[in-house]
């Protein structure tokens, strides 16, 4: 069964392995090159003015020109699990059931459970191996994205490094396999597998991930120029609030600022930030601290591996109960 599965799906598995190898080689070579070119141009030591500095902008443009399309490797790394869901997971059962070739295997001394579980297991081993390789290149993504000294937030590389990469790949093929088995169509499994997996990832990243643990809140004086959140923290939301912690828009702040000059003449604060602070105006930061990065990674790993296990189990049950 193992040999038969490898032979039947050799095209998808070889293509996936080659793609993972090419992405890994590209990141390993171009990541250090991007960092070296950035250092040689002095992009990170350029001191921008308060608004802009044309020289710094020119240096950044020149750096982007030198690395060329290398930054697209980052996009390839992000969408790789979705492509696995489509091109590997979709045809895993959909193509076999559509052609009817599964009947030959099921008429032999092989149970449906063993047949379906073996197919899932063999493909999963190859997918995990590819994902483990790609999960090691977060540092190269940081270099290609132009993040000097590492990412600004510990969560900037959340989707492209660590155990979550493996979980994404596993859940992708399991979901595509389930849809293909349910529809008995390879194209349906490929198309819907891609869409559903992308929708699930977007939902988890936008709605669930920020709330794996209760966010923290910090405050700073408005116009102080200092960040209240700790270094490398993931800033979820930033707003200017009044003394009652109610959000204020620029018109509200502008209205208060009109009283700054009369207040300073009357002996009040001569600093705008201090003046607004006396009125209770401040910047509010809602954030997740960098220390929670590993915890969040393992939470999301469990979510997507649970999704993968559930889809695999449903696929086996579906194959077992459906007619030939």
Secondary structure in CASP SS format (residue, H / E / C, confidence):
PFRMAT SS
TARGET T0000
AUTHOR 0000-0000-0000
METHOD secondary structure of the structure
MODEL  1
X C 1.00
X H 1.00
X H 1.00
X H 1.00
X H 1.00
X H 1.00
X H 1.00
X H 1.00
X C 1.00
X H 1.00
X H 1.00
X H 1.00
X H 1.00
X H 1.00
X H 1.00
X H 1.00
X H 1.00
X H 1.00
X H 1.00
X H 1.00
X H 1.00
X H 1.00
X H 1.00
X H 1.00
X H 1.00
X H 1.00
X H 1.00
X H 1.00
X H 1.00
X H 1.00
X H 1.00
X H 1.00
X H 1.00
X H 1.00
X H 1.00
X H 1.00
X H 1.00
X H 1.00
X H 1.00
X H 1.00
X H 1.00
X C 1.00
X C 1.00
X C 1.00
X C 1.00
X C 1.00
X C 1.00
X C 1.00
X C 1.00
X C 1.00
X C 1.00
X C 1.00
X C 1.00
X H 1.00
X H 1.00
X H 1.00
X H 1.00
X H 1.00
X H 1.00
X H 1.00
X H 1.00
X H 1.00
X H 1.00
X H 1.00
X H 1.00
X H 1.00
X H 1.00
X H 1.00
X H 1.00
X H 1.00
X H 1.00
X H 1.00
X H 1.00
X H 1.00
X H 1.00
X H 1.00
X H 1.00
X H 1.00
X H 1.00
X H 1.00
X H 1.00
X H 1.00
X H 1.00
X H 1.00
X H 1.00
X H 1.00
X H 1.00
X H 1.00
X H 1.00
X H 1.00
X H 1.00
X H 1.00
X H 1.00
X H 1.00
X H 1.00
X H 1.00
X H 1.00
X H 1.00
X H 1.00
X C 1.00
X C 1.00
X H 1.00
X H 1.00
X H 1.00
X H 1.00
X H 1.00
X C 1.00
X C 1.00
X C 1.00
X C 1.00
X C 1.00
X H 1.00
X H 1.00
X H 1.00
X H 1.00
X H 1.00
X H 1.00
X H 1.00
X H 1.00
X H 1.00
X H 1.00
X H 1.00
X H 1.00
X H 1.00
X H 1.00
X H 1.00
X H 1.00
X H 1.00
X H 1.00
X H 1.00
X H 1.00
X H 1.00
X H 1.00
X H 1.00
X C 1.00
X C 1.00
X C 1.00
X H 1.00
X H 1.00
X H 1.00
X H 1.00
X H 1.00
X H 1.00
X H 1.00
X C 1.00
X C 1.00
X C 1.00
X C 1.00
X C 1.00
X C 1.00
X C 1.00
X C 1.00
X E 1.00
X H 1.00
X H 1.00
X H 1.00
X H 1.00
X H 1.00
X H 1.00
X H 1.00
X C 1.00
X C 1.00
X H 1.00
X H 1.00
X H 1.00
X H 1.00
X H 1.00
X H 1.00
X H 1.00
X H 1.00
X H 1.00
X H 1.00
X H 1.00
X H 1.00
X H 1.00
X H 1.00
X H 1.00
X H 1.00
X H 1.00
X H 1.00
X H 1.00
X H 1.00
X H 1.00
X C 1.00
X C 1.00
X H 1.00
X H 1.00
X H 1.00
X H 1.00
X H 1.00
X H 1.00
X H 1.00
X H 1.00
X H 1.00
X H 1.00
X H 1.00
X H 1.00
X H 1.00
X H 1.00
X H 1.00
X H 1.00
X H 1.00
X H 1.00
X H 1.00
X H 1.00
X H 1.00
X H 1.00
X H 1.00
X H 1.00
X H 1.00
X H 1.00
X C 1.00
X C 1.00
X C 1.00
X C 1.00
X E 1.00
X E 1.00
X E 1.00
X E 1.00
X E 1.00
X E 1.00
X C 1.00
X C 1.00
X C 1.00
X C 1.00
X C 1.00
X C 1.00
X C 1.00
X C 1.00
X C 1.00
X C 1.00
X E 1.00
X C 1.00
X E 1.00
X E 1.00
X E 1.00
X E 1.00
X E 1.00
X E 1.00
X E 1.00
X E 1.00
X C 1.00
X C 1.00
X C 1.00
X C 1.00
X C 1.00
X E 1.00
X E 1.00
X C 1.00
X H 1.00
X H 1.00
X H 1.00
X H 1.00
X H 1.00
X H 1.00
X H 1.00
X H 1.00
X C 1.00
X C 1.00
X H 1.00
X H 1.00
X H 1.00
X H 1.00
X H 1.00
X H 1.00
X C 1.00
X C 1.00
X C 1.00
X C 1.00
X C 1.00
X C 1.00
X H 1.00
X H 1.00
X H 1.00
X H 1.00
X H 1.00
X H 1.00
X H 1.00
X C 1.00
X C 1.00
X C 1.00
X E 1.00
X E 1.00
X E 1.00
X E 1.00
X E 1.00
X E 1.00
X E 1.00
X C 1.00
X H 1.00
X H 1.00
X H 1.00
X H 1.00
X H 1.00
X H 1.00
X H 1.00
X H 1.00
X H 1.00
X H 1.00
X H 1.00
X H 1.00
X H 1.00
X H 1.00
X H 1.00
X H 1.00
X H 1.00
X H 1.00
X H 1.00
X H 1.00
X H 1.00
X H 1.00
X H 1.00
X H 1.00
X H 1.00
X H 1.00
X H 1.00
X H 1.00
X H 1.00
X H 1.00
X H 1.00
X H 1.00
X C 1.00
X C 1.00
X C 1.00
END
